[in-house]
Amino acid sequence: MLLQKGMSAIITGSAKRIGKNMSIRLAQEGVNLALHYNSSDEEAIELEKILKKYEIQTTLIQQDLNENNAGDKIFKKAVEKLGKIDILINNASIFPERSMKTFTYNDLIASINIHAWAPLQLSRHLYFHAEKGVIINILDTRLWDYDLSHASYFMGKHLLRNITRILAVEFAPKIRVNAIAPGLILPPPGKTKEYLKKMSKTNPLQTFGDEDDVSNAVIFLLKAKFITGQVIFVDGGRFLLGSTNDGTI
Ligand SMILES: NC(=O)c1ccc[n+]([C@@H]2O[C@H](COP(=O)([O-])OP(=O)(O)OC[C@H]3O[C@@H](n4cnc5c(N)ncnc54)[C@H](OP(=O)(O)O)[C@@H]3O)[C@@H](O)[C@H]2O)c1
């Protein structure tokens, strides 16, 4: 399946930051969009206004992914509004500071719901719904070693990494399933660009990326008809060095 004007995509966590950038890039390609968000109502409405000039169909879907049947509800609403769905981007995330010594049951369940269960539900729907489709899961370069400061996040994202590998086999040849593992792209909430500058030493390119770098990888994967089960690191090579080179642990 090649990326074409008139296709439709669901993007989770689309209202801000990296998800917003991906939404604009897909709109530029003529892709209709189901723009999922949770708490960012104003940003989501603003994004839908920005996208008007691309003459695509859009629909806003508010849903907390930390609910058992969140993925089912989102997919149903997206189909009701856009008809056929071709593309799913599992981007939504939470990034709480928690260590292995301190995270709670609820921390773990929230991470699993948002990073794994809702993405899996959405992926299953796409499989049964579409003749051909593409799934892109947004991971994190930290998964290739440790992130001791964000332990519940790390565990939830690891499930998504494994889901990517398994579904790439199980959903083939209908659906291609790939992932992107960003590194330093945007500072976490409460931190500034200084944080990115300080952390730049943790990757071989000694710098940080931006939202466009992630969206470029999204567009590449959407067009890459012979690629499935892959992870593209958008991280300045950070995965080659690992956490031993990372001042955060
Ligand atoms: N930023 C980076 O440098 C970086 C580095 C490595 C990996 N990544 C990965 O790249 C992706 C995008 O990163 P980002 O920094 O742009 O993400 P983000 O701002 O941390 O989160 C994206 C969106 O997830 C949504 N979300 C959070 N909790 C939710 C819930 N309970 N239900 C539904 N949606 C929920 C939020 O929507 P609302 O605002 O509407 O509540 C939020 O806008 C993430 O998967 C992240 O793990 C990012």
The ligand as an SDF file (V2000), in Angstrom:
LIG
                    3D

 48 52  0  0  0  0  0  0  0  0999 V2000
    9.3950   14.2720   23.1240 N   0  0  0  0  0  0  0  0  0  0  0  0
   10.4650   13.5310   22.8850 C   0  0  0  0  0  0  0  0  0  0  0  0
   11.5840   14.0250   22.7710 O   0  0  0  0  0  0  0  0  0  0  0  0
   10.3070   12.0350   22.7700 C   0  0  0  0  0  0  0  0  0  0  0  0
   11.4210   11.2160   22.9820 C   0  0  0  0  0  0  0  0  0  0  0  0
   11.2690    9.8420   22.8770 C   0  0  0  0  0  0  0  0  0  0  0  0
   10.0470    9.2970   22.5560 C   0  0  0  0  0  0  0  0  0  0  0  0
    8.9880   10.1150   22.3590 N   0  0  0  0  0  0  0  0  0  0  0  0
    7.6860    9.5130   22.0180 C   0  0  0  0  0  0  0  0  0  0  0  0
    7.1100   10.2330   20.9370 O   0  0  0  0  0  0  0  0  0  0  0  0
    5.6990   10.3430   21.1130 C   0  0  0  0  0  0  0  0  0  0  0  0
    5.2960   11.8170   21.0820 C   0  0  0  0  0  0  0  0  0  0  0  0
    6.0460   12.4990   22.0550 O   0  0  0  0  0  0  0  0  0  0  0  0
    5.4800   13.8420   22.7330 P   0  0  0  0  0  0  0  0  0  0  0  0
    6.5390   14.3150   23.6430 O   0  0  0  0  0  0  0  0  0  0  0  0
    4.9200   14.7300   21.6750 O   0  0  0  0  0  0  0  0  0  0  0  0
    4.2790   13.1940   23.5700 O   0  0  0  0  0  0  0  0  0  0  0  0
    3.5110   13.7910   24.8380 P   0  0  0  0  0  0  0  0  0  0  0  0
    3.3880   15.2600   24.6490 O   0  0  0  0  0  0  0  0  0  0  0  0
    4.1520   13.3020   26.0830 O   0  0  0  0  0  0  0  0  0  0  0  0
    2.1020   13.0490   24.7250 O   0  0  0  0  0  0  0  0  0  0  0  0
    1.3300   13.0780   23.5350 C   0  0  0  0  0  0  0  0  0  0  0  0
   -0.1260   13.1070   23.8770 C   0  0  0  0  0  0  0  0  0  0  0  0
   -0.4980   11.9160   24.5750 O   0  0  0  0  0  0  0  0  0  0  0  0
   -1.7840   12.1830   25.0920 C   0  0  0  0  0  0  0  0  0  0  0  0
   -2.1410   11.4300   26.2770 N   0  0  0  0  0  0  0  0  0  0  0  0
   -1.5350   11.4160   27.4830 C   0  0  0  0  0  0  0  0  0  0  0  0
   -2.2740   10.7000   28.3830 N   0  0  0  0  0  0  0  0  0  0  0  0
   -3.3650   10.2710   27.7070 C   0  0  0  0  0  0  0  0  0  0  0  0
   -4.5080    9.5240   28.0700 C   0  0  0  0  0  0  0  0  0  0  0  0
   -4.7040    9.0640   29.3200 N   0  0  0  0  0  0  0  0  0  0  0  0
   -5.4380    9.2870   27.1290 N   0  0  0  0  0  0  0  0  0  0  0  0
   -5.2830    9.7450   25.8740 C   0  0  0  0  0  0  0  0  0  0  0  0
   -4.2330   10.4610   25.4550 N   0  0  0  0  0  0  0  0  0  0  0  0
   -3.2900   10.7290   26.3690 C   0  0  0  0  0  0  0  0  0  0  0  0
   -1.8170   13.6660   25.4570 C   0  0  0  0  0  0  0  0  0  0  0  0
   -3.0330   14.1890   24.9230 O   0  0  0  0  0  0  0  0  0  0  0  0
   -3.7450   15.4780   25.5880 P   0  0  0  0  0  0  0  0  0  0  0  0
   -2.7150   16.5630   25.5690 O   0  0  0  0  0  0  0  0  0  0  0  0
   -4.9030   15.7220   24.6980 O   0  0  0  0  0  0  0  0  0  0  0  0
   -4.1690   15.0850   26.9890 O   0  0  0  0  0  0  0  0  0  0  0  0
   -0.5560   14.2170   24.8080 C   0  0  0  0  0  0  0  0  0  0  0  0
   -0.7620   15.4350   24.1110 O   0  0  0  0  0  0  0  0  0  0  0  0
    5.3800    9.6440   22.4360 C   0  0  0  0  0  0  0  0  0  0  0  0
    4.9420    8.3430   22.1850 O   0  0  0  0  0  0  0  0  0  0  0  0
    6.7000    9.6350   23.1740 C   0  0  0  0  0  0  0  0  0  0  0  0
    6.8300    8.5530   24.0640 O   0  0  0  0  0  0  0  0  0  0  0  0
    9.0820   11.4680   22.4750 C   0  0  0  0  0  0  0  0  0  0  0  0
  1  2  1  0
  2  3  2  0
  2  4  1  0
  4  5  1  0
  4 48  2  0
  5  6  2  0
  6  7  1  0
  7  8  2  0
  8  9  1  0
  8 48  1  0
  9 10  1  0
  9 46  1  0
 10 11  1  0
 11 12  1  0
 11 44  1  0
 12 13  1  0
 13 14  1  0
 14 15  2  0
 14 16  1  0
 14 17  1  0
 17 18  1  0
 18 19  2  0
 18 20  1  0
 18 21  1  0
 21 22  1  0
 22 23  1  0
 23 24  1  0
 23 42  1  0
 24 25  1  0
 25 26  1  0
 25 36  1  0
 26 27  1  0
 26 35  1  0
 27 28  2  0
 28 29  1  0
 29 30  1  0
 29 35  2  0
 30 31  1  0
 30 32  2  0
 32 33  1  0
 33 34  2  0
 34 35  1  0
 36 37  1  0
 36 42  1  0
 37 38  1  0
 38 39  2  0
 38 40  1  0
 38 41  1  0
 42 43  1  0
 44 45  1  0
 44 46  1  0
 46 47  1  0
M  CHG  2   8   1  16  -1
M  END
$$$$
